[in-house]
Amino acid sequence: VQLQASGGGLVQAGDSLRLSCSASRRTSGRFTVGWFRQAPGKEREFVAAIRLNSGTTFYADSIKGRFTISKDNAENAVYLQMNSLEPGDTAVYYCAGSFTLINSNVRSSAGYSKWGQGTKVTVSS
């Protein structure tokens, strides 16, 4: 399965954006999709993840309450709704997938084997 992220852009602080992660085919079983981001000069960090079979969600503390991850199984898509954006949210956002993650590894990029190409989000102050 291939993943493709889209929806990034240039916005002002306080604005909202919705990122999309589209899968090339329907996934089944214990597939987990995660969003990660990487700001210039910084390491890639976990943002949010969702299990496609159960809908269980996971969030980084830094974005909790502002970002919401959701899924549309019929569209083979996962979304990241980002509200109240801050300049510190500026980064390239990647979606990633895995069939084999356990809960304790959901926040680690090393556990994901499928990666999209990234979409850039720039938040101006």
C-alpha positions in Angstrom: 0.0 0.0 0.0 1.2 3.5 -0.8 0.3 6.6 1.1 0.0 10.2 -0.2 -0.3 13.2 2.0 -1.9 16.5 0.9 -3.5 19.6 2.1 -0.6 21.7 3.4 -0.2 25.4 2.7 0.6 28.8 4.1 -1.8 30.1 6.8 -1.8 32.6 9.6 -1.6 31.9 13.3 -5.1 30.9 14.5 -6.2 29.5 11.2 -7.1 25.9 10.4 -6.0 23.3 7.9 -7.0 19.8 7.1 -4.4 17.3 5.9 -5.4 14.2 4.0 -3.6 10.9 3.8 -4.8 8.7 1.0 -4.0 5.0 0.6 -3.6 3.4 -2.8 -5.8 0.5 -1.8 -8.1 -0.6 1.0 -6.3 -1.8 4.0 -7.5 -4.5 6.4 -6.6 -5.9 9.7 -4.6 -4.0 12.2 -3.4 -1.1 10.0 -2.4 2.1 11.8 -1.9 5.4 10.2 0.2 8.0 11.9 1.1 11.6 11.3 4.6 12.9 11.9 6.1 16.3 11.3 9.6 17.6 10.9 10.5 21.2 11.3 13.7 22.7 9.8 16.7 21.6 11.8 14.7 19.4 14.1 14.0 15.7 14.4 10.9 14.1 13.1 8.2 14.0 15.8 5.0 12.2 16.3 1.7 14.1 16.0 -1.2 11.7 16.0 -2.2 8.2 15.0 -5.3 6.1 14.4 -6.0 2.5 14.2 -8.3 1.9 11.1 -10.1 -1.2 12.5 -11.0 0.2 16.0 -10.7 3.9 15.5 -8.5 4.2 18.6 -6.6 7.5 18.5 -3.3 8.6 19.9 -2.0 12.2 20.2 1.2 14.0 21.1 0.7 16.2 24.1 1.9 19.3 22.2 -1.1 19.3 19.9 -3.8 17.7 22.0 -7.0 19.7 22.0 -6.1 21.5 18.7 -5.6 18.6 16.3 -8.0 15.8 15.5 -7.2 12.7 13.6 -10.1 10.8 11.8 -10.6 8.2 9.2 -12.9 7.4 6.3 -12.6 3.8 5.5 -14.8 4.0 2.5 -12.4 6.6 1.0 -9.2 4.8 2.2 -8.3 8.1 3.8 -7.1 9.5 7.1 -7.4 13.2 8.0 -5.7 15.5 10.4 -7.8 18.5 11.3 -5.5 21.2 12.6 -7.1 24.1 14.5 -5.6 27.1 16.2 -2.4 26.8 14.3 0.7 28.3 15.8 4.0 29.2 14.2 5.5 26.3 16.1 3.4 24.0 14.0 5.4 24.9 10.9 6.9 21.7 9.5 6.6 19.1 6.7 3.9 16.7 7.7 4.2 13.1 6.8 1.7 10.3 7.0 2.9 6.8 7.6 1.4 3.3 8.0 2.0 0.0 9.6 0.3 -3.3 10.0 2.3 -4.4 13.0 2.4 -1.7 15.6 1.6 -2.3 19.2 0.3 0.5 21.3 3.6 1.2 23.0 5.3 1.8 19.6 2.6 3.9 18.0 4.5 7.2 18.7 7.8 5.9 17.3 8.6 6.6 13.6 10.7 3.4 13.5 7.6 1.3 13.7 6.1 2.5 10.5 7.1 0.9 7.2 5.0 2.9 4.7 5.6 6.6 4.3 4.0 9.3 2.2 6.0 12.1 0.6 5.1 14.9 3.0 3.1 18.1 2.8 4.4 21.4 3.9 2.6 23.5 6.5 3.7 27.0 7.1 2.1 29.1 9.8 2.9 32.8 9.9 2.6 35.0 13.0 
